[in-house]
């Protein structure tokens, strides 16, 4: 594990890159380091790419040889998230170059045997001239083959399913790259954008100037492969992904990828759960509990079909609980001021003749009832348990001394 303490150092390079500058083509193969010493790998990253924040120096704090002190260059700019969302429109030529620079940066660190684990728009800086990106924040990075140590998860749908289970790899970074490219095209986090493929295409055509239908098709196919739920179906690393991107969008080659853009597995109803047209009335009693006090309380009810997902998560809004419906998904959004509830915390769905729930959060969900049922779920997209009438979902429950949210689940056939 890279136990690092990051400090910003006022070292600034002069950047004179035009958005129209053609990027360098990456090598087609990774070139792992032969050095066994960790510092050697860090030094390799120092000259790896102009699209990675420069490591100015490496040292150790006094009496702590186990810690690495990384002194990083200062980059004057804004986050990729702010850069994209601050523009109603962006030209495809500029967007294409920014995308490729990011792919090139991650290809470089993968060649050095490093897995970043936290690639998202907030960890990419666009320089003050708006034509060059810098990948930052290596505080949670690890070397390929090392154990994860702790789970790194980014809100918004940027984290690969297997990384949520503590099994990150270069393929996990590829998933995060696909999610970040999707954000660059739509201006929306993947968890919001990945609902309707036709809607995604419309958003891209509205936002991205100078892009044609064939380029949209190829981009979504590339992103779909990168975000495949199964790591073995993705690009093997960012080197391969960057090479394919270059060949397709700079050299005009065709894209031989037939993977459709799809939602992550934790936002999809499992195979075999075929809808039959049944309708239900769902009743939820939601309570925010802190110690022995009920801080907030609300009751909501809504209709749901057997082919729809019910996603319970967190969102800041004026009330305590609100219900929204988008593209076959019912969102129950809880305004949790303590932010223990994850943005997407648990998923409820009908399969066969029963309701089921699975947890997709960092803080877990208890499924309980007065009869003694007590099952704990945490972040496993492949594990579901039956949800009975009058069951309680305890979201982010650790102890009575820590705030958590209780949801009483009831339903009737409509």
Number of C-alpha atoms within 10 A of each C-alpha: 14 16 14 16 14 15 12 13 15 13 12 12 12 5 12 9 13 13 17 11 10 10 14 10 13 16 14 12 12 18 13 14 13 9 10 8 9 12 13 14 19 19 14 18 19 18 12 20 19 17 23 25 23 24 19 16 14 14 12 14 11 7 7 9 10 11 15 20 18 22 19 22 20 16 21 13 17 17 19 25 21 14 17 22 14 10 10 10 17 16 12 17 14 18 19 20 23 24 19 24 24 24 26 27 22 30 29 26 25 23 21 22 19 25 27 25 29 23 27 26 24 17 15 23 25 24 19 13 13 17 19 23 27 23 27 21 17 21 17 18 18 21 20 17 13 14 13 20 11 13 14 17 19 16 14 18 24 27 26 28 27 18 21 22 19 16 17 26 26 26 26 28 28 33 30 27 27 27 29 28 26 24 24 25 26 25 23 20 20 22 18 13 20 20 19 15 15 8 13 19 16 11 16 19 17 13 20 21 15 11 15 11 11 8 14 17 14 19 21 22 20 26 25 23 25 30 33 25 19 16 21 9 13 23 21 16 23 27 27 20 25 25 19 20 22 22 14 18 17 15 10 10 12 11 16 11 11 11 17 16 22 20 20 19 15 21 22 16 18 13 7 8 14 13 14 11 9 12 15 16 14 17 19 20 16 22 22 24 20 16 13 9 10 13 12 16 15 15 14 13 13 14 14 23 21 20 19 19 21 24 27 24 22 22 20 14 12 8 11 20 24 16 15 12 14 10 11 14 18 21 19 21 22 26 20 22 13 10 15 20 27 22 23 24 24 26 24 22 24 25 19 11 8 12 17 16 22 27 28 29 26 20 18 23 28 20 23 19 16 9 7 7 11 13 12 15 21 20 23 18 22 12 14 16 15 15 21 17 14 16 19 24 24 22 27 23 21 14 10 11 11 13 25 23 23 23 22 19 17 17 18 11 11 11
